[in-house]
């Protein structure tokens, strides 16, 4: 624990009067065990009452106080400041992938709206009057235990690299929420959910960078949940979408040649009979050819393709 | 399924574009009009909304977003005599609750709650609440303080979170049938001649103030535990609903009864669930002794919270506390083993680790009593309709449910796990009764300009002045005096001291300074408004406690150490007088089956 003076550099912005965000410095004498929220309150209550940020429970369950510290999203109330000081400085900014309302407060409407797209409520098999609880095994409960710990703080949403380039991506929070129902033994809508979530903007748009899981302050760990959905979707035959075709194409070319066939894969992903789809990727292909970056037209093989296939075979055995 | 997100107005989300009813424009500006306006989005408010959405035009006003309501912070469980583990009965649940309340709970209301408990749990299970399970695949139940059977249904140690998110999920299912005004702050309740007409609320994002007219208003706005230094309550729990009610000329009941939870994380006050003791955790003093055998040999650590908190405080006061300042006791989970701690008490494990750096698997966790639950609040009948005076007359079109209300099922001391139950049971009852009430009620006219001017005047007084008093020291001094002079133990002289201090702080508050002059997301101004609430209800806590010359449940007077049923088997009612002062009156407790007897554990 490092005591002593720490400089907080906080990104301030009031869209109603400022043209751009600007940094403001505050000095705080750090006491042992202080959380980021303690320090912010200290600043607001003794130095600058105009600083705006959200907070409520102060005990890491309500999810109000997500913000970026030194560029990474955290929950302010459960973050020990002494763990984050670099050369006596702490930098604070609002969470990413959102519009700033004021200082560290951001507009969360798109965040809540994304949830709608996964129908975030139980769709039970039957509508029987609840005269008793439905049975669920401890093992079945354990499957939804991690995803039900989500507190909707938005730390993962903030640092999601896909959302940064595509705001139509469902994002880690909505996908984790979807997981909670897809894996709930009491939900009857699993098949439909998997079909929908396999489409564009769903599970297959995730690039596995893992930022969501690294930032997650709970046991939700969205990337692991997304992976679980993918495995289930493939296992249950949801192959009629670009993401699944990409996976299958990958497996096929590596199995055939021991190497990726980069000419085959995009065609397989889009679908060989999907004329509009094929036309849509044609300009990219032509540009690559023009620049001499297209993969060799005659695909290569590794020397011992059989051994690659042995790996696949052993994996299949392992999975069984 | 809609793949394109449709956003409503900022700060409110309309869940489906086909919805109607919201925001009818009047000549003077936006006058919001709904059949029912619910203030608060915790379990009680959301459960009531579920009963009403689709039948009436219903809106929720909440100062946070629904999933951030403080119901979500409840950890250990929700009570119901399901008898999944043992031979529990509804009868036993009723008796335990009456005894736990130190006979101040209204027994007819307690019967309603306990009778409806199993149905409530099954209903939440069917809505998708994830409950921890037994080996027979039923809902698992654990021990809890003051309950004589394994009665607490739970989802690890995140039960409130699981229930809250289940109901939050249902708001998405309701689609356009429910409008939620998130981050809107209710600032005024409009009641004229015993008839409730609506509320005034402010859009926090813009500072815009609007009148919401409604046939029925339901307050489900939570408790008032924030005025204590050591508290498990959220920063949001500033008694806004209670004070709006009080300022509208209606009484508040039993405000002196504030529950102190025995295991608040040392210095932070953060809740460490009673489930820790329900699963077998011990309490140790500085000498390493399980001191509860002196105070409640029959129940040990699972005596009701008032008794355990007092026992801890006695150990600390008599010099047997732990730590360098001997000012805490220890919660020892080590003998439970790592696997059980991580499976059943993961949140507690992480809280101790993240906030104190203590690993509960290898070390005992420093804890102290923490202000936790408000037994007092807005008095209602058993259908949640708010009571106008000590005769029991009712306010037309005004209801309250959950922690902000005082039915009273908790009396002088709430049993753990009964609060989530109360919020669900009475939230639903309120919804059902409101459905009835709203069908006959008419919308009444509101002098919109006058109502908004009244709120504006109050705000201008604190924002547009050159006043000098700083906000934070006033709040800090208030919290300090409430914890140390009106806390676990109280005495006439300490309470008098606290009273004097609170009045002095109220005076200083008149000259409080708000630096932030902006309209948008001005949390400085909100804090000032909230502090005004805290100062006003804190006086009622202290005044009720000064007057009540006995010890009952959570109210423990060192100068009157015994319960006095002859004089004090009644509910306190505090009325606001025209000059801003208060007046205390009393009304009888409802006793149906259990005559008061000595409360021993």
Interface residues (C-beta under 8 A of the other chain):
Chain A: X14 X16 X17 X33 X35 X44 X45 X46 X48 X49 X50 X52 X53 X55 X56 X57 X58 X59 X60 X61 X62 X63 X64 X78 X80 X101 X102 X103 X105 X107 X108 X109 X110 X112 X113 X114 X115 X116 X117 X119 X120 X121 X122 X124 X130 X131 X132 X133 X134 X135 X136 X137 X138 X140 X141 X144 X145 X148 X149 X150 X151 X152 X181 X184 X186 X187 X196 X201 X219
Chain B: X1 X2 X3 X5 X6 X7 X8 X10 X13 X15 X64 X65 X67 X68 X69 X70 X72 X73 X82 X119 X121 X122 X123 X125 X126 X127 X128 X130 X131 X132 X133 X134 X135 X137 X138 X139 X155 X156 X158 X161 X162 X165 X169 X170 X172 X173 X205 X232 X234 X235 X236 X268 X270 X271 X346 X347 X350 X351 X354 X355 X356 X357 X471 X472 X514 X515 X516 X518 X520 X521 X522 X523 X524
